Amino acid sequence: MAKSLNLDLRKKLNMKMKRIFILFSILVLTFPKILSQPTWVPTTPSVGTIRPLSIDVNYGINMVGTVYIVVVNYNNGFVQAPALIKAQAIAPTLPGIVFTAVLPVVTANTILQVTANVINANTYHTIFLVAANGAGTLQATVVRLNATTLPCPKINILTGFTQPVVCINKGTVATFLTVLADPNPDNNGIYKGTQWTLDWGDGNTATYTSVADNDLPPLALRTHTYSTITACNYVFSNGVRNPCGETRAVQYVAVVHGRDIPSDGDGVLLIVDNASGSTTINVCAGTQTTVTLRDNSTWDCQNPVLPGGLTAVPNTDPRNIEWLYGRDPVGAITNTITGNVAIAGLGNAPQASGRLFPIAA
């Protein structure tokens, strides 16, 4: 009986020792891998596509870990300590750093890519990379790459200005039109961060910053209703500046015309005695009086002036003139003379002339 128990205990002890040995073997096999530094996937690190404000960087390591990247906007040929690059990638403090990245690698032996968005076109950049394994062990050597960003592209957009209605009493709505001449931002120059200014010339202005490449100001911001009568011509100005310094400016003329009344602009309707220039004519009842009237009205917007050699647009819209005798402008009879009044051979005034179509001098 005792022998049997000892045998069972020995078997159990042997099984535990095997388990411990197997576990120890696994740890022995894994420990060197945990402590080992990662190595780069062949052909990486390397520089991919270079643009005016971005650089593609290819990377990859042979195990799960982390890649740290620091980009500076000058030629830095000094040997960098791995710990410094890691620290600056996490919390940059040194001058000249324009891009950093801390990139977890969860797929080993794979070529990955990150786009380094920088701020300087046509500039030499130095790129530093160092990798760490899953336990945080850094490579002993920092990799140094270089790339010169392309020159900043000219701002290449098509613009226009439309204003279907010019009469202020009917709603003078103007729209600034913008169209990309090329959908590639490296050709049209409209990058994220491009600044727009819109000055409508009547004291109203607006600004906009592109939130992405190819982002144009929204239509609502590019539409404006002119409602002031301080001038009949306004200069609309648009300025554009992209993040790498290229600019573009354009101007258009907005036209605001009114009826020949003070509430619409600088026009006024005025009828005077041709002899005296007076707006009041006194006549005696029972006495034949000959009166010659003169249209002394001032037409709206006849001599607009614009700066910069821009062509002004006067108000040459057609006018219709109709004389009303003894009536107010809405047709109500206001003649207070008893009996018939003969005007220009026409009896039983009030009378109305036919419509005249004068032409601006």
C-alpha positions as CSV (number, residue, x, y, z in Angstrom):
1,M,0.0,0.0,0.0
2,A,2.8,2.4,1.0
3,K,4.7,1.6,-2.2
4,S,1.7,2.4,-4.3
5,L,1.3,5.8,-2.7
6,N,5.0,6.7,-3.2
7,L,4.6,5.8,-6.8
8,D,1.7,8.1,-7.3
9,L,3.4,10.9,-5.6
10,R,6.5,10.4,-7.7
11,K,4.4,10.5,-10.9
12,K,2.7,13.7,-9.8
13,L,6.0,15.3,-9.0
14,N,7.5,14.4,-12.3
15,M,4.5,15.9,-14.1
16,K,4.9,19.2,-12.2
17,M,8.6,19.3,-13.1
18,K,7.8,18.7,-16.7
19,R,5.3,21.6,-16.6
20,I,7.8,23.9,-14.9
21,F,10.5,22.9,-17.5
22,I,8.2,23.5,-20.4
23,L,7.2,26.9,-19.0
24,F,10.9,27.7,-18.4
25,S,11.8,26.7,-21.9
26,I,9.1,29.0,-23.3
27,L,10.4,31.9,-21.3
28,V,14.0,31.1,-22.4
29,L,13.0,31.1,-26.0
30,T,10.9,34.3,-25.7
31,F,13.1,36.4,-23.5
32,P,15.9,37.0,-26.0
33,K,13.2,38.1,-28.5
34,I,11.7,40.5,-26.0
35,L,15.1,42.0,-25.3
36,S,16.2,42.2,-28.9
37,Q,16.2,45.4,-30.8
38,P,13.9,45.6,-33.8
39,T,15.4,45.7,-37.3
40,W,14.0,47.6,-40.3
41,V,12.0,45.9,-43.1
42,P,14.2,45.9,-46.2
43,T,13.9,49.1,-48.3
44,T,12.8,51.0,-45.2
45,P,13.1,53.6,-43.8
46,S,12.9,55.5,-47.1
47,V,11.3,58.6,-48.5
48,G,8.3,58.3,-50.8
49,T,6.4,61.0,-52.6
50,I,7.6,64.5,-51.9
51,R,5.2,67.5,-52.3
52,P,5.5,71.2,-51.5
53,L,4.1,70.7,-48.0
54,S,4.3,67.0,-47.3
55,I,6.8,64.1,-47.4
56,D,5.8,60.4,-47.4
57,V,8.0,58.3,-45.2
58,N,8.1,54.5,-45.5
59,Y,8.9,52.4,-42.5
60,G,8.4,48.9,-41.1
61,I,10.1,46.6,-38.4
62,N,10.4,42.9,-37.9
63,M,8.3,42.8,-34.7
64,V,5.5,44.5,-32.8
65,G,6.8,47.8,-31.5
66,T,6.9,51.6,-32.0
67,V,8.5,53.9,-34.5
68,Y,9.5,57.4,-33.5
69,I,9.9,60.1,-36.2
70,V,11.2,63.7,-36.0
71,V,11.4,66.1,-39.0
72,V,13.3,69.4,-38.9
73,N,13.3,72.0,-41.7
74,Y,17.1,72.3,-42.1
75,N,20.1,70.1,-42.9
76,N,21.0,68.5,-39.6
77,G,24.0,66.1,-40.1
78,F,24.7,65.4,-36.4
79,V,24.4,61.9,-34.9
80,Q,21.4,61.8,-32.7
81,A,20.8,59.7,-29.6
82,P,17.9,57.3,-29.8
83,A,16.5,58.5,-26.5
84,L,16.5,62.1,-27.7
85,I,14.6,61.3,-30.9
86,K,12.0,59.3,-28.9
87,A,11.6,62.2,-26.4
88,Q,11.3,64.8,-29.1
89,A,8.8,62.7,-31.0
90,I,6.6,62.5,-27.9
91,A,7.0,66.1,-26.8
92,P,8.9,68.4,-29.2
93,T,10.8,71.3,-27.7
94,L,13.8,71.9,-30.0
95,P,13.7,74.6,-32.7
96,G,13.2,73.7,-36.3
97,I,11.0,70.7,-35.6
98,V,8.1,70.7,-38.1
99,F,6.7,67.2,-37.7
100,T,6.7,64.4,-35.2
101,A,5.0,61.0,-35.0
102,V,4.8,58.1,-32.5
103,L,3.6,55.2,-34.6
104,P,2.6,51.9,-33.0
105,V,3.5,48.9,-35.2
106,V,1.1,46.0,-34.7
107,T,1.9,44.1,-37.9
108,A,5.5,42.9,-38.2
109,N,7.5,42.7,-41.5
110,T,5.1,45.1,-43.3
111,I,6.0,48.2,-45.2
112,L,3.9,51.1,-43.7
113,Q,3.8,54.8,-44.6
114,V,3.1,58.1,-42.9
115,T,2.7,61.5,-44.5
116,A,4.7,64.2,-42.7
117,N,2.8,67.4,-43.2
118,V,5.4,70.2,-43.0
119,I,5.2,74.0,-43.3
120,N,8.0,75.0,-45.7
121,A,8.0,74.5,-49.4
122,N,11.2,74.3,-51.4
123,T,13.1,73.5,-48.3
124,Y,15.7,70.9,-47.2
125,H,14.4,68.7,-44.5
126,T,16.1,66.1,-42.2
127,I,14.1,63.1,-41.1
128,F,15.2,61.1,-38.0
129,L,13.7,57.6,-37.2
130,V,14.3,55.1,-34.4
131,A,12.3,52.0,-33.5
132,A,11.6,50.2,-30.2
133,N,10.4,46.7,-29.5
134,G,7.3,45.8,-27.5
135,A,9.2,46.1,-24.2
136,G,10.5,49.6,-25.1
137,T,14.0,48.7,-26.0
138,L,15.3,51.2,-28.6
139,Q,17.5,50.6,-31.5
140,A,21.1,51.6,-30.9
141,T,21.3,53.8,-34.0
142,V,19.0,56.5,-35.4
143,V,18.3,56.5,-39.1
144,R,18.7,59.8,-40.9
145,L,16.9,60.6,-44.2
146,N,16.7,63.9,-46.1
147,A,14.2,65.4,-48.6
148,T,13.7,68.8,-50.2
149,T,10.1,69.8,-50.6
150,L,8.9,71.1,-54.0
151,P,8.4,74.8,-54.7
152,C,5.1,76.3,-53.7
153,P,2.6,76.2,-56.5
154,K,0.9,79.3,-57.9
155,I,-2.7,79.7,-56.8
156,N,-4.6,78.5,-59.9
157,I,-8.3,79.1,-59.6
158,L,-10.9,80.5,-61.9
159,T,-13.1,83.3,-60.6
160,G,-16.1,85.4,-61.7
161,F,-18.6,87.8,-60.4
162,T,-22.3,87.7,-61.2
163,Q,-25.0,90.2,-60.3
164,P,-28.3,89.6,-62.2
165,V,-30.1,92.6,-60.6
166,V,-28.7,96.1,-60.2
167,C,-31.8,98.0,-59.0
168,I,-31.5,98.5,-55.2
169,N,-35.2,98.3,-54.7
170,K,-35.4,94.9,-56.3
171,G,-32.5,93.3,-54.4
172,T,-28.9,93.7,-55.6
173,V,-27.5,90.3,-54.9
174,A,-23.9,89.6,-56.0
175,T,-22.1,86.3,-56.0
176,F,-18.3,85.7,-56.2
177,L,-17.7,82.6,-58.2
178,T,-14.7,80.3,-57.6
179,V,-13.8,77.1,-59.5
180,L,-10.6,75.0,-59.2
181,A,-8.8,74.9,-62.5
182,D,-7.1,71.6,-61.6
183,P,-8.3,69.1,-58.9
184,N,-4.7,68.5,-57.7
185,P,-3.8,70.8,-54.8
186,D,-0.2,70.6,-55.8
187,N,-1.2,72.3,-59.0
188,N,-3.9,74.7,-57.9
189,G,-2.2,75.7,-54.6
190,I,-5.3,75.5,-52.4
191,Y,-4.0,73.6,-49.4
192,K,-5.5,73.2,-46.0
193,G,-4.9,76.5,-44.1
194,T,-5.3,78.7,-47.2
195,Q,-6.6,82.1,-46.1
196,W,-9.4,84.0,-48.0
197,T,-10.5,87.6,-47.6
198,L,-13.6,89.0,-49.2
199,D,-14.3,92.7,-49.2
200,W,-17.5,93.8,-50.8
201,G,-16.6,97.5,-50.9
202,D,-19.5,98.7,-48.8
203,G,-18.0,98.1,-45.4
204,N,-18.9,94.4,-45.3
205,T,-16.0,91.9,-45.2
206,A,-15.6,88.2,-44.6
207,T,-12.7,85.8,-44.0
208,Y,-12.3,82.0,-44.4
209,T,-9.6,79.4,-43.8
210,S,-9.6,76.2,-45.9
211,V,-10.1,73.2,-43.6
212,A,-8.8,70.8,-46.1
213,D,-7.0,70.7,-49.5
214,N,-9.2,72.1,-52.3
215,D,-11.6,73.6,-49.8
216,L,-13.3,76.8,-51.1
217,P,-15.3,79.3,-49.1
218,P,-19.0,78.2,-48.9
219,L,-21.5,79.8,-51.2
220,A,-23.2,81.7,-48.4
221,L,-19.9,83.5,-47.6
222,R,-19.5,84.4,-51.3
223,T,-22.9,85.9,-51.6
224,H,-23.8,89.4,-50.6
225,T,-26.8,91.8,-50.9
226,Y,-26.0,95.5,-51.4
227,S,-28.4,97.6,-49.4
228,T,-26.6,101.0,-49.0
229,I,-27.0,104.0,-51.3
230,T,-23.8,105.8,-50.3
231,A,-22.3,104.9,-53.7
232,C,-23.7,103.4,-56.9
233,N,-20.5,101.5,-57.8
234,Y,-18.6,99.3,-55.3
235,V,-15.2,97.6,-55.7
236,F,-15.3,93.9,-54.6
237,S,-11.9,92.6,-53.7
238,N,-10.8,89.0,-53.1
239,G,-7.4,88.0,-51.7
240,V,-6.0,84.4,-51.3
241,R,-2.9,83.3,-49.6
242,N,-1.9,79.6,-49.2
243,P,0.2,78.2,-46.4
244,C,3.5,78.3,-48.3
245,G,3.2,82.0,-49.2
246,E,1.7,82.2,-52.7
247,T,-0.9,84.9,-53.1
248,R,-3.6,85.9,-55.6
249,A,-5.9,88.9,-55.8
250,V,-8.8,90.0,-58.0
251,Q,-11.3,92.8,-58.1
252,Y,-14.7,93.2,-59.7
253,V,-17.2,96.1,-59.9
254,A,-20.6,95.8,-58.1
255,V,-23.3,98.0,-59.5
256,V,-26.1,99.5,-57.4
257,H,-28.6,101.7,-59.3
258,G,-31.7,103.3,-58.0
259,R,-34.8,105.3,-59.1
260,D,-34.4,109.0,-59.4
261,I,-35.5,109.5,-55.8
262,P,-33.4,110.3,-52.7
263,S,-34.3,107.0,-50.9
264,D,-32.6,105.1,-53.8
265,G,-29.4,107.1,-54.3
266,D,-28.4,110.6,-55.4
267,G,-31.2,111.1,-57.9
268,V,-34.1,113.5,-57.4
269,L,-37.2,114.5,-59.4
270,L,-37.7,118.2,-59.7
271,I,-40.0,120.4,-61.9
272,V,-39.3,124.1,-61.9
273,D,-40.5,127.3,-63.6
274,N,-38.3,127.7,-66.6
275,A,-38.1,131.4,-66.1
276,S,-37.4,131.6,-62.4
277,G,-36.2,128.1,-61.5
278,S,-38.8,128.1,-58.7
279,T,-40.7,125.0,-57.8
280,T,-43.7,127.2,-56.8
281,I,-45.6,129.1,-59.5
282,N,-48.2,131.7,-58.5
283,V,-50.9,132.6,-60.9
284,C,-54.0,134.8,-60.5
285,A,-57.5,133.5,-60.9
286,G,-59.2,134.8,-64.0
287,T,-56.0,135.9,-65.6
288,Q,-54.6,134.0,-68.5
289,T,-51.0,133.0,-67.6
290,T,-48.5,131.2,-69.8
291,V,-46.1,129.1,-67.9
292,T,-43.1,127.1,-69.2
293,L,-42.0,124.2,-67.0
294,R,-38.6,122.7,-67.1
295,D,-37.6,119.2,-65.9
296,N,-34.7,120.0,-63.6
297,S,-34.4,116.4,-62.2
298,T,-31.1,114.9,-61.3
299,W,-30.7,111.4,-62.5
300,D,-29.3,108.7,-60.2
301,C,-25.6,107.7,-60.5
302,Q,-24.5,109.7,-63.5
303,N,-20.8,110.2,-62.6
304,P,-19.5,107.4,-60.5
305,V,-15.7,107.3,-59.9
306,L,-13.7,104.2,-59.1
307,P,-10.1,103.8,-58.0
308,G,-7.3,101.9,-59.7
309,G,-8.5,102.6,-63.2
310,L,-11.5,100.4,-62.9
311,T,-14.3,101.2,-65.3
312,A,-17.3,102.8,-63.6
313,V,-20.9,101.9,-64.6
314,P,-23.3,104.9,-64.6
315,N,-27.1,104.5,-64.4
316,T,-28.1,104.6,-68.0
317,D,-31.2,102.5,-67.5
318,P,-34.2,103.7,-69.6
319,R,-36.4,106.3,-68.0
320,N,-40.1,106.8,-68.6
321,I,-41.4,110.3,-67.9
322,E,-45.1,111.2,-67.7
323,W,-46.4,114.7,-66.8
324,L,-49.5,114.8,-64.5
325,Y,-51.4,118.1,-64.3
326,G,-53.3,118.6,-61.1
327,R,-52.6,115.2,-59.8
328,D,-50.2,113.7,-57.4
329,P,-47.9,110.8,-58.3
330,V,-50.5,108.2,-57.5
331,G,-53.1,109.8,-59.7
332,A,-55.3,111.6,-57.0
333,I,-56.8,114.9,-58.3
334,T,-55.4,117.8,-56.4
335,N,-56.5,120.7,-58.6
336,T,-58.2,123.4,-56.5
337,I,-59.1,125.8,-59.2
338,T,-62.8,126.3,-59.7
339,G,-63.8,125.7,-63.3
340,N,-62.0,124.3,-66.2
341,V,-58.2,124.7,-66.5
342,A,-56.8,124.7,-70.0
343,I,-53.3,123.4,-70.3
344,A,-51.5,123.5,-73.6
345,G,-54.9,123.7,-75.4
346,L,-56.2,120.7,-73.4
347,G,-59.4,121.5,-71.6
348,N,-60.9,120.1,-68.4
349,A,-57.6,119.5,-66.6
350,P,-56.3,117.6,-64.8
351,Q,-54.6,116.0,-67.8
352,A,-51.8,113.5,-68.4
353,S,-49.3,113.6,-71.1
354,G,-48.1,110.5,-73.0
355,R,-45.0,108.8,-71.8
356,L,-41.6,110.2,-72.8
357,F,-38.4,108.2,-73.1
358,P,-35.5,110.6,-72.4
359,I,-31.9,109.6,-73.0
360,A,-29.1,110.5,-70.6
361,A,-26.8,113.2,-71.9
